[in-house]
Amino acid sequence: MKKEIFEIFFREKPAMMLVNLKNAKDTTYASSLAKSVDCTYSHVVKILQKMQEADLIQWEKQGRLKLLRLTKKGKEVAEHIEAARNLL
């Protein structure tokens, strides 16, 4: 029941992407994020582009690699999503 009510208020995959980024020990790749939320890579990249436009994440380029990092705003949003999920 808790999971069902959470999904009513939030789209599960994007919300969990932010929470997973917040809880990641290291910087994360889009491909590993896709695996963690059970989503296709292309779908994750589309969502991440929208999150970047909303100033929730930043891409950090290291050579050929693109790593993900939450912005301050993204971290705050992720904390609120996690708190709401825990309340339900």
N, C-alpha and C positions, 0 to 999 in steps of 0.2 A: 504493500500500500504506500509506503514512504516513497519508493521510487516512482510510482505512478503519479503521485501528486507533484513531485518535483518536475517531472516531464511536462505537466500541464503548464507550469509557469516558465520553464526554460526549455529551449531546444537542447537536448542532452549532449550531443557531440560537441558543439561549440563551447558550451559551458564547461564540459569536462576537459576540453583542450586547454582552457585557461587554468583550471585547477591543476591539471597535470604539469603544465609549465611552471606554475608556482611551486609545486612540490618537487620538481626535478632537482637533483643534487648538482648536476652540471648543466651547461648549455645543451640545448636539445636540437636535433635535426627534425625537419618536417616528416621524414620517413619514419623515424622512431615514434613521433607523436601520432602518426596515422595508425601504427600498430597498436599503440596503447589505448586508443579510443575505438579500435576496430572499424576503420574507415579507409577509403581509398586515398592514395597519395594526392591525386588530382583534386578531390573534394576538399581535403585538408588545406591544400595550397589556396584554393578559392576563398575558404573561410579565413585563412591567415591574411590574405590580401585585404579583406574587409576589416579585420582586426587592426592591421597596420594603418589603414585609412582613419580608423577611430582612435589612433594613438594608444593602442593596448599592447602592441608588440613591436619589436624592432628586429630586423635582420642584421646579423653581423657577418660580414664576409671575411673568411680566413682562407686565403688562397682560392681554391675551387669550391670550398665548402661554404654553405650558408647556414649559420647557426641562429637559433631563435632565442630571444630574451624578452621578458616582460618589461614594459615601462612601469613607472611608478603608478600611473593610472591603471594599467593592466593588473598589477599586483593587488591594488585596492579592490578592483572589480572581482578578481578571483577570490579574494578573502571573503567578500560579501556573498558570493555564490556558494562557497563552501560553508559559510555560517548558515545560510538559508537551508542548504541541503541537510545540515546537521540538526536544525530545528524541526524539520519535517521527519 
